[in-house]
Amino acid sequence: MNEHLDPREDARNRRRDRDAEAEARALLRPGMGKVFKQILDAQRKAAEEPPPPTSRTPHKVANRTRR
């Protein structure tokens, strides 16, 4: 497949792949497990909290009369 690509396109694809692999490797660095756990804990806490109460008063924009 690469033999059909322009050399510039091939280089661009290699850079894209290298950048994607670097992002994946960054998640494996020491200490990233703690960050991952903090994210999961925050998501779990947000899911367990009840939704905020809704306002029973109509929104001010809805009460405006059209001109």
Distance bins in CASP14 RR format, pairs under 12 A and 6 or more apart:
PFRMAT RR
TARGET T0000
AUTHOR 0000-0000-0000
RMODE 2
METHOD distances of the structure
MODEL  1
1 9 0 0 0 0 0 1 0 0 0 0 0
1 10 0 0 0 0 1 0 0 0 0 0 0
1 13 0 0 0 0 1 0 0 0 0 0 0
2 9 0 0 0 0 1 0 0 0 0 0 0
2 10 1 0 1 0 0 0 0 0 0 0 0
2 11 0 0 0 0 0 1 0 0 0 0 0
2 12 0 0 0 0 0 1 0 0 0 0 0
2 13 0 0 0 0 1 0 0 0 0 0 0
2 14 0 0 0 0 1 0 0 0 0 0 0
2 17 0 0 0 0 0 1 0 0 0 0 0
3 9 0 0 0 0 0 1 0 0 0 0 0
3 10 0 0 0 0 1 0 0 0 0 0 0
4 10 0 0 0 0 1 0 0 0 0 0 0
4 13 0 0 0 0 0 1 0 0 0 0 0
5 11 0 0 0 0 1 0 0 0 0 0 0
5 12 0 0 0 0 1 0 0 0 0 0 0
5 13 1 0 0 1 0 0 0 0 0 0 0
5 14 0 0 0 0 0 1 0 0 0 0 0
6 12 0 0 0 0 1 0 0 0 0 0 0
6 13 0 0 0 0 0 1 0 0 0 0 0
7 13 0 0 0 0 0 1 0 0 0 0 0
7 14 0 0 0 0 0 1 0 0 0 0 0
8 14 0 0 0 0 0 1 0 0 0 0 0
8 15 0 0 0 0 0 1 0 0 0 0 0
9 15 0 0 0 0 0 1 0 0 0 0 0
9 16 0 0 0 0 0 1 0 0 0 0 0
10 16 0 0 0 0 0 1 0 0 0 0 0
10 17 0 0 0 0 0 1 0 0 0 0 0
11 17 0 0 0 0 0 1 0 0 0 0 0
11 18 0 0 0 0 0 1 0 0 0 0 0
12 18 0 0 0 0 0 1 0 0 0 0 0
12 19 0 0 0 0 0 1 0 0 0 0 0
13 19 0 0 0 0 0 1 0 0 0 0 0
13 20 0 0 0 0 0 1 0 0 0 0 0
14 20 0 0 0 0 0 1 0 0 0 0 0
14 21 0 0 0 0 0 1 0 0 0 0 0
15 21 0 0 0 0 0 1 0 0 0 0 0
15 22 0 0 0 0 0 1 0 0 0 0 0
16 22 0 0 0 0 0 1 0 0 0 0 0
16 23 0 0 0 0 0 1 0 0 0 0 0
17 23 0 0 0 0 0 1 0 0 0 0 0
17 24 0 0 0 0 0 1 0 0 0 0 0
18 24 0 0 0 0 0 1 0 0 0 0 0
18 25 0 0 0 0 0 1 0 0 0 0 0
19 25 0 0 0 0 0 1 0 0 0 0 0
19 26 0 0 0 0 0 1 0 0 0 0 0
20 26 0 0 0 0 0 1 0 0 0 0 0
20 27 0 0 0 0 0 1 0 0 0 0 0
21 27 0 0 0 0 0 1 0 0 0 0 0
21 28 0 0 0 0 0 1 0 0 0 0 0
22 28 0 0 0 0 0 1 0 0 0 0 0
22 29 0 0 0 0 0 1 0 0 0 0 0
23 29 0 0 0 0 0 1 0 0 0 0 0
23 32 0 0 0 0 0 1 0 0 0 0 0
24 32 0 0 0 0 0 1 0 0 0 0 0
25 32 0 0 0 0 0 1 0 0 0 0 0
26 32 1 0 0 1 0 0 0 0 0 0 0
26 33 0 0 0 0 0 1 0 0 0 0 0
26 35 0 0 0 0 0 1 0 0 0 0 0
26 36 0 0 0 0 0 1 0 0 0 0 0
27 33 0 0 0 0 1 0 0 0 0 0 0
27 35 0 0 0 0 1 0 0 0 0 0 0
27 36 1 0 0 1 0 0 0 0 0 0 0
27 39 0 0 0 0 0 1 0 0 0 0 0
28 35 0 0 0 0 0 1 0 0 0 0 0
28 36 0 0 0 0 0 1 0 0 0 0 0
29 35 0 0 0 0 1 0 0 0 0 0 0
29 36 0 0 0 0 0 1 0 0 0 0 0
31 37 0 0 0 0 1 0 0 0 0 0 0
31 38 0 0 0 0 0 1 0 0 0 0 0
32 38 0 0 0 0 0 1 0 0 0 0 0
32 39 0 0 0 0 0 1 0 0 0 0 0
33 39 0 0 0 0 1 0 0 0 0 0 0
33 40 0 0 0 0 1 0 0 0 0 0 0
33 41 0 0 0 0 0 1 0 0 0 0 0
34 40 0 0 0 0 0 1 0 0 0 0 0
34 41 0 0 0 0 0 1 0 0 0 0 0
35 41 0 0 0 0 0 1 0 0 0 0 0
35 42 0 0 0 0 0 1 0 0 0 0 0
36 42 0 0 0 0 0 1 0 0 0 0 0
36 43 0 0 0 0 0 1 0 0 0 0 0
37 43 0 0 0 0 0 1 0 0 0 0 0
37 44 0 0 0 0 0 1 0 0 0 0 0
38 44 0 0 0 0 0 1 0 0 0 0 0
38 45 0 0 0 0 0 1 0 0 0 0 0
39 45 0 0 0 0 0 1 0 0 0 0 0
39 46 0 0 0 0 0 1 0 0 0 0 0
40 46 0 0 0 0 0 1 0 0 0 0 0
40 47 0 0 0 0 0 1 0 0 0 0 0
41 47 0 0 0 0 0 1 0 0 0 0 0
41 48 0 0 0 0 0 1 0 0 0 0 0
42 48 0 0 0 0 0 1 0 0 0 0 0
42 49 0 0 0 0 0 1 0 0 0 0 0
43 49 0 0 0 0 0 1 0 0 0 0 0
46 52 0 0 0 0 0 1 0 0 0 0 0
55 62 0 0 0 0 0 1 0 0 0 0 0
57 63 0 0 0 0 1 0 0 0 0 0 0
58 64 0 0 0 0 0 1 0 0 0 0 0
END
